[in-house]
């Protein structure tokens, strides 16, 4: 996919936030790890000034992406593709000329077979929930699970927004107050379905 000039800017601490809070982020992720074969999660928050903050279970992925300036050719960072309710596979947003490089640096290097995004507008901020899997599941399974992925992302957003508040200097209000109560339901329902499939 061709990319126009990037319009977002990175938070000054974008490369190191996830390293500094790795334990906290992983503890939150442990609640959902394995659901739908999910092996990786990151939260990207784009504020009203188009500044990006990243919170990842695999900080070295984003660190390399930023250090090597590959974020500039990854459509995840391009507001043209930031649409409420959108679903994309990672490679759908790679710049055509850098598709092989991005696939290697984001997927192959970490053992992921593919990754995918779900996106959401929350008042004056935009959030992107990014997932990746090492599972052999059909890709369309994830596109068809968008609503579940959004709920999972919402739950993790509620956990991680306290970290974000530290960096933006203000307390984040969220319209996701009910998200946490969905977490157990989502986990139970997903694992019940996985058990049924395994026992067939």
C-alpha positions, 0 to 999 in steps of 0.5 A, a space after each residue: 500500500 502506498 503511503 502519503 506523508 506521515 502527519 503524526 508525531 511521536 511522543 518524546 518517550 515513545 521508544 522507551 515507555 514500554 521498556 520502563 513499564 514492561 512488567 505492568 504491561 505484561 501483567 495486564 496482557 497475561 489476562 488475555 494471552 492465548 485467547 484467540 491465539 493472541 501472542 502480542 498486543 500493543 496499544 497506540 494512542 493518538 491524541 488530539 494534537 496527533 501525537 503518538 504514544 505506544 504501550 507494547 508487550 514486546 518493546 523491542 519491536 517498536 524500538 526497532 521500528 522507530 530507531 530505523 525510521 520504519 514507522 514512517 512507511 507503516 500505515 499504522 502511523 498514517 491518519 489517512 487509515 485511522 477510521 473508527 471501527 476499522 480492521 486491517 492486517 498489518 501487511 495491508 498497511 505496509 508501504 509497497 516498497 518496504 513490505 519485505 523489510 517490515 514483514 521481516 522486522 515486525 513479523 518474522 523476527 519475532 515468530 509471528 505469522 501475521 498481525 492485525 489492528 482494530 481501531 476506535 475513536 474515543 472522544 478526542 483521542 484515537 486508539 489502535 489495538 494491535 495484535 499478532 499471533 503465532 497460531 496457524 489459524 485462518 486469517 479471516 477468523 480474526 476479521 470475523 472476531 473484530 467485536 471480541 478484539 475490540 472488547 479485549 482492547 478496551 479492557 487492556 486500554 483501561 489497565 494501561 491508561 494510568 501509564 499514559 496519564 503519567 506521560 501526558 501529564 493529565 488524568 485520562 477519562 475514559 468512556 470504557 467504564 464497563 469494559 473491565 466487566 466484559 473481560 471475564 465474560 470474553 475470556 470465559 466464552 472464548 476459552 469455552 469455544 476453544 475447548 469445544 473445538 479441541 474436543 471435536 
